């Protein structure tokens, strides 16, 4: 009986003994061997490179927006004269209006189409991997080369008008790139075709990060598919939506290659944007001060619209969680 009691007491002592891992963790915390913050000095080389390559050129280039520099010789300070010329001339306001029209239309269509593709190409579809690769393929193509292909498609004797004629819709045939009404929207078609796949991939990543148990629980409670998408899926997709809104807006506001290849800003400036106006004023007309003012205006627009998007999504998240 004594031996049994001794064994049982030893076992009790052994059961009360803390595990080795817990003891090592406590010792590590007492010695200060836990995770440490990285000293801020370590980021100094990267910060210096970022300032030298990105921020300094932007700030130095912004100075010329307030001058009448022609690219050669000294620059002369003119204050806000370049900006007043932008907003007082109706022809100068055209690129600004076209930039906003193209930007907002592209953001809405690319995100709606990308989200629809991401939802439609879900895990239940057997050919999902092939279709995802097919829709993403235009993203990796060169914008300039694909724009020249689309320029051939939009020609008056090109495939698009030939298809319309074959379908008995010959009255709709026209020179799409030469029409002041349709030139800007043909550029929009090319932008959406080439970049909707990127939005799709980002939304796919967001959808795969949503726990399936949430949707299944809502389905068990009798919620419809539309209600589950609106109340469960969409709020959980807000990080992906924010990323897509920001990326598509920045891309649309500074688009250049497609416009240059398709219309070169024509006809009669109908598809000119701030990006093409900067190029023309700076490198064609040698009006560097005016071009720098347009570039600074474009930069401020990108910052303000991106900040507004972040604020809008934050407000939506707060309202959804309330």
Number of C-alpha atoms within 10 A of each C-alpha: 6 7 8 9 10 11 12 12 12 12 12 11 10 11 10 9 10 9 10 8 9 10 12 11 13 12 13 12 12 10 9 10 10 12 7 7 6 8 8 7 8 9 10 11 10 10 12 12 11 12 13 12 11 11 13 12 11 15 11 10 17 19 16 24 26 21 22 21 21 18 14 8 7 10 16 13 15 14 14 12 16 19 16 10 14 19 13 10 10 10 11 18 16 19 24 22 15 18 23 17 17 21 20 16 15 25 21 15 15 27 23 15 17 25 23 13 21 23 15 12 19 16 12 8 10 10 11 15 12 11 14 18 12 11 19 20 14 17 16 11 11 11 17 16 13 17 22 15 12 21 20 15 16 21 18 16 13 14 14 18 22 17 13 14 14 10 9 10 12 13 9 10 16 16 16 21 24 18 17 16 13 16 24 27 18 20 24 22 14 18 23 22 16 22 22 25 27 22 27 26 21 19 26 21 13 19 20 12 11 14 11 11 9 12 18 13 12 16 14 9 9 11 15 12 12 10 13 18 15 12 15 15 19 15 16 18 19 17 15 18 20 17 15 23 22 19 15 23 23 19 17 22 24 18 20 21 17 22 25 17 19 26 23 19 22 18 16 11 19 20 30 28 28 26 21 23 23 23 19 18 17 20 13 11 12 16 18 26 28 27 28 25 25 28 23 21 17 19 16 12 16 19 13 11 15 18 12 13 17 16 13 12 17 15 11 14 15 9 9 11 7 6
